C-alpha cells in the first residue's frame, strides 16, 4: 500500500513515479528516445503483441508481428518511421526491436530483461 505523503499545508499527496526516456540507436545511427506508450497507442500495440502467441512456431509471422508492434510504437516516438514497415526493417536489428517493444509496453519483464 502506498502511504500518502504530506505536502504544503499538510495536504495529502500521492507518490508519483516518473518514467525516464531511454535512447535506442538505429542501424543508421539515428538516436530515438523511447518511453512507455500513451494509452491510445498501447491498446492496439498490446492487441498485436498478444497475437504473437498464436504464431509462435512461425518465425516469419512472429517477426512480422513484432515489427508491427514497433511500427505502432513509432507513431509516438518518430512518426515518419511509422509510415513504411520496410524502412523499419532496414533500421532495426532484433535486440533493438526487443528494447523498443519492452519499453513501449511499459513492462520490463516482457522479455525477461533480455533487452537490457
DASUL-V689435 format. One record per residue. SS is DSSP state (h for helix, s for strand, l for the rest). OMEGA is omega in whole degrees, 0 to 359 (999 if undefined). D_CENTER is the distance of its C-alpha to the mean C-alpha in Angstrom with 1 decimal. Layout:
[[SS | OMEGA | D_CENTER] [SS | OMEGA | D_CENTER]]
//
This chain:
[[l | 178 | 27.3] [l | 179 | 26.3] [l | 177 | 29.6] [l | 176 | 30.1] [s | 183 | 30.8] [s | 179 | 33.6] [l | 180 | 33.2] [h | 176 | 36.0] [h | 180 | 38.9] [h | 176 | 37.8] [l | 179 | 35.2] [s | 176 | 32.7] [s | 179 | 29.0] [l | 176 | 25.9] [l | 181 | 23.9] [l | 175 | 20.5] [l | 180 | 17.5] [l | 177 | 15.8] [l | 176 | 12.3] [l | 176 | 12.9] [l | 173 | 11.0] [s | 182 | 10.3] [s | 171 | 11.6] [s | 178 | 11.2] [s | 179 | 14.3] [l | 184 | 14.7] [l | 178 | 17.8] [l | 178 | 19.8] [l | 177 | 19.3] [l | 175 | 17.1] [s | 182 | 15.0] [s | 175 | 11.9] [s | 180 | 10.7] [s | 179 | 7.0] [l | 178 | 6.5] [l | 182 | 5.6] [l | 171 | 6.3] [l | 187 | 10.0] [h | 183 | 11.7] [h | 176 | 13.1] [h | 181 | 10.0] [h | 181 | 8.5] [h | 179 | 11.9] [h | 178 | 12.0] [h | 182 | 8.5] [h | 177 | 9.8] [h | 179 | 13.2] [h | 182 | 12.4] [h | 181 | 10.7] [h | 180 | 13.8] [h | 177 | 16.1] [h | 180 | 15.4] [h | 183 | 17.9] [h | 183 | 20.5] [h | 186 | 20.5] [l | 182 | 19.7] [l | 182 | 23.1] [l | 184 | 22.5] [h | 180 | 20.5] [h | 180 | 20.5] [h | 178 | 19.3] [h | 180 | 16.5] [h | 179 | 15.5] [h | 179 | 15.8] [h | 176 | 13.6] [h | 178 | 10.8] [h | 176 | 11.5] [h | 174 | 11.7] [h | 178 | 8.1] [h | 179 | 7.3] [h | 177 | 10.2] [h | 180 | 9.0] [h | 181 | 6.0] [h | 175 | 8.9] [h | 177 | 11.0] [h | 188 | 9.7] [h | 183 | 9.3] [l | 189 | 12.4] [h | 181 | 14.0] [h | 177 | 16.7] [h | 180 | 14.5] [h | 185 | 13.4] [l | 187 | 17.2] [l | 183 | 18.0] [h | 179 | 16.1] [h | 175 | 19.0] [h | 178 | 18.2] [h | 181 | 14.7] [h | 181 | 16.5] [h | 183 | 18.7] [h | 188 | 16.2] [l | 165 | 14.0] [l | 186 | 15.1] [h | 178 | 13.8] [h | 179 | 12.8] [h | 175 | 10.7] [h | 180 | 9.0] [h | 180 | 8.5] [h | 181 | 7.2] [h | 181 | 4.5] [h | 180 | 3.9] [h | 182 | 5.0] [h | 181 | 3.8] [h | 181 | 1.4] [h | 185 | 4.4] [l | 184 | 6.4] [l | 183 | 8.3] [l | 180 | 9.6] [l | 183 | 12.0] [l | 179 | 10.1] [l | 178 | 11.6] [l | 178 | 14.3] [l | 183 | 13.4] [l | 184 | 14.2] [l | 184 | 11.4] [l | 999 | 13.0]]
//
